[in-house]
């Protein structure tokens, strides 16, 4: 990826896209007071350099799927190959080898447990060459970061945001009946996962529907809580090069208060209540190691209910929320092949 530096206009564009990933460039331009062609040129420059991407994400809770935070301990020589194999899968996201080279983490989406005649993913993974231990915690409820990391959402003022934010219904209750997705819906969602700003013509071709149907169905899927849009961008471009993963032990009585506090911390990119030995999983973005230390010893230490903290620094992100962009997928296609995890 070419070297990229963000200026004030880039940050305002990114903030606008996090508010709504499919906002027309004309609307963003009117809100920030620059020509439409300037906004479009900035977006395409960042996207062509693989610095920015808008992806459509499906809420697994609304489609009957389960999300898992997975920790894999492996032999040092197996780490890179395993990260590439996992990144190729459509059901993985947020893959990060940890500093030290013998562990990586990722998120995986699976159907509910049951005998479908196939070997479960976790059994496949445990049998992969070089894997020594696999741990999985089911995501019970996201509590922070779902609408975007706060660290990249401070470039627009309230007046500008009010011009951009479309009136939308309240988020759907994930406990409501699961919407039925047609094959055309699945094809549409797959196309949006590759490019959340794909034009209606491309989406119509991918889904086999008319452009008017695609436009209407995107609105319905968003209103039902099935579909949301996420901006993928490296936090280092905002001056936050240190990413750490935290596992917090919190007794049940303290979960609500801790979750509410995490939702207000600017360093938190994502947090969720989970099963497993630790009841809260957190991704944080920091400006430095000393900044991470201050966050743990000051802000987290001030929260009542946390009895233990385990932390690890990520080495890099092999994959973020959406499928690998085509240039990266082609580059990594030449990586050493493996078995089980890629099956």
Secondary structure, DSSP 8 states (H G I E B T S, - for coil): -------HHHHHHHHHHHH-TT--HHHHHHHHTS-HHHHHHHHHHHHHTTSEEEEEEE-GGGGTEEEEEEEEEE-GGGHHHHHHHHHHSTTEEEEEEBTTSSEEEEEEEEE-S---SS--HHHHHHTSTTEEEEEEEEEEEEEESTT--GGG--SS-HHHHHHH---------TTS------HHHHHHHHHHHH-TT--HHHHHHHHTS-HHHHHHHHHHHHHTTSEEEEEEE-GGGGT--EEEEEEEEE-GGGHHHHHHHHTT-TTEEEEEEESSSSSEEEEEEESSHHHHHHIIIIIITTSTTEEEEEEEEBS--SB-SS---HHHHHHHTTS---SSTT-
